Amino acid sequence: MFGNDSEFLLSLHRTHAAELRAEVAADRLARAVSPRPGRTWLGRRQQTHHTGDEGR
């Protein structure tokens, strides 16, 4: 029914592009807010101690 309607296809494209931009923005914000595991505020990796490593 809407196969050749250019206005409908353009609006669908714009809606999908806006949804993708919102998803990328949310992912970027989540990465900026949550601390990365294994790193301190200085950006250096912390030494991780595994169980059973004390005897080595």
N, CA, C and O atoms as a GROMACS GRO file, in nm:
protein
  224
    1MET      N    1   0.081  -0.118   0.000
    1MET     CA    2   0.000   0.000   0.000
    1MET      C    3   0.087   0.126   0.000
    1MET      O    4   0.059   0.220  -0.074
    2PHE      N    5   0.193   0.129   0.083
    2PHE     CA    6   0.279   0.247   0.092
    2PHE      C    7   0.411   0.226   0.019
    2PHE      O    8   0.505   0.302   0.040
    3GLY      N    9   0.419   0.124  -0.067
    3GLY     CA   10   0.546   0.090  -0.131
    3GLY      C   11   0.610   0.201  -0.209
    3GLY      O   12   0.733   0.209  -0.212
    4ASN      N   13   0.534   0.289  -0.273
    4ASN     CA   14   0.591   0.394  -0.356
    4ASN      C   15   0.571   0.533  -0.297
    4ASN      O   16   0.597   0.633  -0.364
    5ASP      N   17   0.526   0.541  -0.175
    5ASP     CA   18   0.501   0.671  -0.113
    5ASP      C   19   0.632   0.725  -0.056
    5ASP      O   20   0.678   0.681   0.049
    6SER      N   21   0.692   0.821  -0.126
    6SER     CA   22   0.823   0.872  -0.086
    6SER      C   23   0.820   0.945   0.048
    6SER      O   24   0.916   0.938   0.124
    7GLU      N   25   0.712   1.014   0.077
    7GLU     CA   26   0.702   1.085   0.205
    7GLU      C   27   0.699   0.987   0.322
    7GLU      O   28   0.762   1.011   0.425
    8PHE      N   29   0.626   0.878   0.306
    8PHE     CA   30   0.619   0.777   0.411
    8PHE      C   31   0.756   0.713   0.432
    8PHE      O   32   0.800   0.696   0.546
    9LEU      N   33   0.824   0.678   0.323
    9LEU     CA   34   0.956   0.615   0.335
    9LEU      C   35   1.057   0.710   0.398
    9LEU      O   36   1.140   0.668   0.479
   10LEU      N   37   1.052   0.838   0.362
   10LEU     CA   38   1.142   0.936   0.420
   10LEU      C   39   1.114   0.953   0.569
   10LEU      O   40   1.208   0.963   0.648
   11SER      N   41   0.988   0.957   0.607
   11SER     CA   42   0.954   0.971   0.748
   11SER      C   43   0.996   0.846   0.827
   11SER      O   44   1.041   0.857   0.941
   12LEU      N   45   0.980   0.729   0.767
   12LEU     CA   46   1.024   0.606   0.831
   12LEU      C   47   1.176   0.605   0.851
   12LEU      O   48   1.225   0.565   0.956
   13HIS      N   49   1.247   0.650   0.750
   13HIS     CA   50   1.393   0.657   0.759
   13HIS      C   51   1.437   0.755   0.868
   13HIS      O   52   1.526   0.724   0.947
   14ARG      N   53   1.373   0.870   0.873
   14ARG     CA   54   1.410   0.970   0.975
   14ARG      C   55   1.380   0.920   1.115
   14ARG      O   56   1.457   0.942   1.208
   15THR      N   57   1.268   0.851   1.131
   15THR     CA   58   1.232   0.796   1.262
   15THR      C   59   1.334   0.691   1.305
   15THR      O   60   1.378   0.690   1.420
   16HIS      N   61   1.370   0.604   1.214
   16HIS     CA   62   1.467   0.499   1.246
   16HIS      C   63   1.604   0.560   1.277
   16HIS      O   64   1.671   0.516   1.371
   17ALA      N   65   1.645   0.660   1.200
   17ALA     CA   66   1.773   0.725   1.226
   17ALA      C   67   1.772   0.794   1.363
   17ALA      O   68   1.873   0.791   1.434
   18ALA      N   69   1.662   0.855   1.399
   18ALA     CA   70   1.652   0.921   1.530
   18ALA      C   71   1.659   0.818   1.643
   18ALA      O   72   1.720   0.844   1.746
   19GLU      N   73   1.596   0.703   1.624
   19GLU     CA   74   1.602   0.597   1.726
   19GLU      C   75   1.745   0.546   1.741
   19GLU      O   76   1.791   0.521   1.853
   20LEU      N   77   1.816   0.529   1.630
   20LEU     CA   78   1.954   0.483   1.637
   20LEU      C   79   2.043   0.585   1.707
   20LEU      O   80   2.128   0.549   1.788
   21ARG      N   81   2.023   0.714   1.676
   21ARG     CA   82   2.103   0.818   1.742
   21ARG      C   83   2.075   0.821   1.892
   21ARG      O   84   2.168   0.840   1.971
   22ALA      N   85   1.950   0.802   1.932
   22ALA     CA   86   1.916   0.800   2.075
   22ALA      C   87   1.980   0.681   2.144
   22ALA      O   88   2.028   0.693   2.257
   23GLU      N   89   1.981   0.566   2.078
   23GLU     CA   90   2.042   0.447   2.137
   23GLU      C   91   2.192   0.464   2.153
   23GLU      O   92   2.248   0.425   2.256
   24VAL      N   93   2.258   0.522   2.054
   24VAL     CA   94   2.402   0.546   2.063
   24VAL      C   95   2.432   0.646   2.174
   24VAL      O   96   2.528   0.629   2.249
   25ALA      N   97   2.351   0.750   2.186
   25ALA     CA   98   2.372   0.849   2.291
   25ALA      C   99   2.354   0.786   2.429
   25ALA      O  100   2.430   0.818   2.521
   26ALA      N  101   2.257   0.699   2.445
   26ALA     CA  102   2.236   0.632   2.574
   26ALA      C  103   2.354   0.541   2.607
   26ALA      O  104   2.397   0.536   2.722
   27ASP      N  105   2.406   0.469   2.508
   27ASP     CA  106   2.522   0.382   2.531
   27ASP      C  107   2.644   0.466   2.568
   27ASP      O  108   2.720   0.428   2.658
   28ARG      N  109   2.664   0.577   2.500
   28ARG     CA  110   2.779   0.663   2.529
   28ARG      C  111   2.769   0.719   2.670
   28ARG      O  112   2.869   0.726   2.742
   29LEU      N  113   2.649   0.759   2.711
   29LEU     CA  114   2.630   0.812   2.845
   29LEU      C  115   2.654   0.704   2.950
   29LEU      O  116   2.715   0.731   3.054
   30ALA      N  117   2.607   0.582   2.925
   30ALA     CA  118   2.627   0.473   3.020
   30ALA      C  119   2.775   0.441   3.035
   30ALA      O  120   2.821   0.413   3.146
   31ARG      N  121   2.851   0.445   2.926
   31ARG     CA  122   2.994   0.418   2.934
   31ARG      C  123   3.066   0.531   3.006
   31ARG      O  124   3.164   0.506   3.077
   32ALA      N  125   3.021   0.654   2.992
   32ALA     CA  126   3.086   0.767   3.056
   32ALA      C  127   3.059   0.769   3.206
   32ALA      O  128   3.144   0.812   3.284
   33VAL      N  129   2.942   0.722   3.246
   33VAL     CA  130   2.902   0.730   3.387
   33VAL      C  131   2.956   0.612   3.467
   33VAL      O  132   3.003   0.631   3.579
   34SER      N  133   2.949   0.492   3.412
   34SER     CA  134   2.990   0.374   3.488
   34SER      C  135   3.141   0.358   3.484
   34SER      O  136   3.203   0.370   3.378
   35PRO      N  137   3.202   0.330   3.600
   35PRO     CA  138   3.347   0.310   3.602
   35PRO      C  139   3.385   0.179   3.535
   35PRO      O  140   3.312   0.080   3.542
   36ARG      N  141   3.499   0.180   3.472
   36ARG     CA  142   3.547   0.058   3.408
   36ARG      C  143   3.607  -0.033   3.514
   36ARG      O  144   3.682   0.012   3.599
   37PRO      N  145   3.574  -0.161   3.509
   37PRO     CA  146   3.629  -0.252   3.610
   37PRO      C  147   3.780  -0.269   3.593
   37PRO      O  148   3.831  -0.276   3.481
   38GLY      N  149   3.850  -0.274   3.706
   38GLY     CA  150   3.993  -0.297   3.702
   38GLY      C  151   4.074  -0.171   3.682
   38GLY      O  152   4.195  -0.180   3.662
   39ARG      N  153   4.013  -0.055   3.685
   39ARG     CA  154   4.088   0.069   3.668
   39ARG      C  155   4.057   0.165   3.782
   39ARG      O  156   3.944   0.172   3.830
   40THR      N  157   4.158   0.239   3.824
   40THR     CA  158   4.139   0.340   3.927
   40THR      C  159   4.108   0.472   3.861
   40THR      O  160   4.099   0.481   3.739
   41TRP      N  161   4.091   0.575   3.942
   41TRP     CA  162   4.059   0.706   3.887
   41TRP      C  163   4.176   0.766   3.812
   41TRP      O  164   4.159   0.859   3.734
   42LEU      N  165   4.297   0.713   3.834
   42LEU     CA  166   4.413   0.759   3.759
   42LEU      C  167   4.426   0.689   3.624
   42LEU      O  168   4.506   0.730   3.540
   43GLY      N  169   4.347   0.585   3.604
   43GLY     CA  170   4.350   0.516   3.476
   43GLY      C  171   4.447   0.400   3.471
   43GLY      O  172   4.464   0.338   3.366
   44ARG      N  173   4.510   0.368   3.584
   44ARG     CA  174   4.603   0.256   3.587
   44ARG      C  175   4.530   0.130   3.627
   44ARG      O  176   4.434   0.133   3.703
   45ARG      N  177   4.576   0.019   3.575
   45ARG     CA  178   4.514  -0.108   3.609
   45ARG      C  179   4.553  -0.149   3.752
   45ARG      O  180   4.668  -0.134   3.794
   46GLN      N  181   4.455  -0.200   3.824
   46GLN     CA  182   4.482  -0.250   3.958
   46GLN      C  183   4.527  -0.395   3.948
   46GLN      O  184   4.488  -0.467   3.857
   47GLN      N  185   4.609  -0.434   4.042
   47GLN     CA  186   4.649  -0.574   4.048
   47GLN      C  187   4.532  -0.654   4.101
   47GLN      O  188   4.480  -0.625   4.209
   48THR      N  189   4.491  -0.754   4.026
   48THR     CA  190   4.382  -0.839   4.072
   48THR      C  191   4.443  -0.962   4.139
   48THR      O  192   4.534  -1.024   4.085
   49HIS      N  193   4.393  -0.995   4.256
   49HIS     CA  194   4.442  -1.109   4.332
   49HIS      C  195   4.345  -1.224   4.317
   49HIS      O  196   4.228  -1.214   4.354
   50HIS      N  197   4.393  -1.332   4.264
   50HIS     CA  198   4.309  -1.450   4.245
   50HIS      C  199   4.328  -1.544   4.365
   50HIS      O  200   4.433  -1.545   4.428
   51THR      N  201   4.226  -1.619   4.394
   51THR     CA  202   4.238  -1.715   4.503
   51THR      C  203   4.338  -1.823   4.463
   51THR      O  204   4.335  -1.873   4.351
   52GLY      N  205   4.424  -1.857   4.555
   52GLY     CA  206   4.524  -1.959   4.528
   52GLY      C  207   4.656  -1.901   4.482
   52GLY      O  208   4.752  -1.975   4.460
   53ASP      N  209   4.666  -1.770   4.466
   53ASP     CA  210   4.790  -1.708   4.421
   53ASP      C  211   4.885  -1.676   4.538
   53ASP      O  212   5.000  -1.639   4.515
   54GLU      N  213   4.838  -1.689   4.662
   54GLU     CA  214   4.920  -1.651   4.777
   54GLU      C  215   5.042  -1.742   4.793
   54GLU      O  216   5.146  -1.698   4.842
   55GLY      N  217   5.030  -1.865   4.754
   55GLY     CA  218   5.139  -1.960   4.775
   55GLY      C  219   5.246  -1.955   4.666
   55GLY      O  220   5.344  -2.029   4.674
   56ARG      N  221   5.230  -1.874   4.570
   56ARG     CA  222   5.329  -1.871   4.459
   56ARG      C  223   5.444  -1.780   4.486
   56ARG      O  224   5.533  -1.768   4.402
   0.00000   0.00000   0.00000
